[in-house]
Amino acid sequence: MAKVLLARRFPDSIIARAERLFDVTLHDSPDPLDQSAREAALSEYDGIMATLGDTFPASAFPAARTKIIANFGVGYNHIDAAAAAQAGVMVTNTPGVLTDATADIAMTLMLMAARRAGEGERMLRAGNWQGWHPTQLMGEDVTGRTLGIIGFGRIGQAMARKAHYGFGMRIVFHNRSPKTADFPAEQLGSIEEVCATADVVAIHAPGGNRHLIDAKALAAMKPTGILINTARGDVVDEAALIDALEQRRIFAAGLDVYDQEPHVPARLMALENAVLLPHLGSASLLVREAMGNMALDNLDAFFAGRPVPNPTPEMP
């Protein structure tokens, strides 16, 4: 029976299924594997079910006993999959299952940031609400406005569809390759053009696009513009975003991911015009169970000698 490390505590049903399939060790901690734990895992286990924060650089693979890393999640930029492939280590992920859940969180952030909901809740909980008055916490409308999507894949299109049909929003987007949709959406030629056109800019680009949204892109946004990020923290130049929010060069931001998470800069946490969530994009039980089962399907197929359902594109 294959020896498999579960690098985090996953939902109970996933742990139970893993224990039926494999000789399982559970790393029962909310913290990612550190370098020492990673090196020990690669030398001891046939397979590892890893997730965000469990970093596997190129240097980790040449001496590895491990033959498969089944990533719990779509993004896998914490794993050097190309180096893994060269070393004969399979890397898989879990695409598709968290599309609507992540799009829903992006919609939540858009509405909260536009209508200053986080600011209002903090006011009320602090006992500072003195009753309704005509100019209190006036925000921005979203109905009928323009939503710009950066990265028009599954999640980007899901958010755009919800925004178009639910709120009558016009959709513009930027994508590296030509894309079409089953609803009205206009592809623009650059990120800056989307930022200048849209009232809300939502990032759905994959990991590996460090600082895709930089100071230049932020400068192109409207003073009433809102930035939403549920993709990866490093896609946004966090320092440039903080500057833009502090100087009120954009209206607000809604963030579910951060460059050095779980660390969030104190300057960012101090901003009333920033809505901050603790990486909730896929945080529903049904979605997390679906992700876990997909990762286990990849492990099960690999050790049974069948083609894995979801290899990353780097795999031969």
Salt bridges, closest charged atoms under 4 A:
ASP12 OD1 - ARG9 NH1 3.67
ASP28 OD1 - ARG9 NE 2.95
GLU44 OE2 - LYS3 NZ 3.73
ASP46 OD1 - ARG65 NH2 3.22
ASP54 OD1 - ARG8 NH2 3.01
ASP100 OD1 - LYS162 NZ 3.16
ASP104 OD1 - LYS162 NZ 2.96
GLU119 OE2 - ARG116 NH2 2.90
GLU121 OE2 - ARG125 NE 3.00
GLU140 OE1 - ARG145 NH1 3.50
ASP182 OD1 - ARG161 NH2 3.21
GLU186 OE1 - ARG170 NH2 2.95
ASP199 OD1 - LYS222 NZ 3.01
ASP237 OD2 - HIS211 ND1 3.92
ASP243 OD1 - ARG267 NH2 2.78
GLU246 OE1 - ARG267 NH2 2.75
ASP259 OD1 - ARG210 NH1 3.20
GLU261 OE2 - HIS279 ND1 2.61
GLU272 OE1 - ARG122 NH2 2.74
ASP297 OD1 - ARG17 NH2 2.75
ASP300 OD2 - ARG306 NH2 3.70
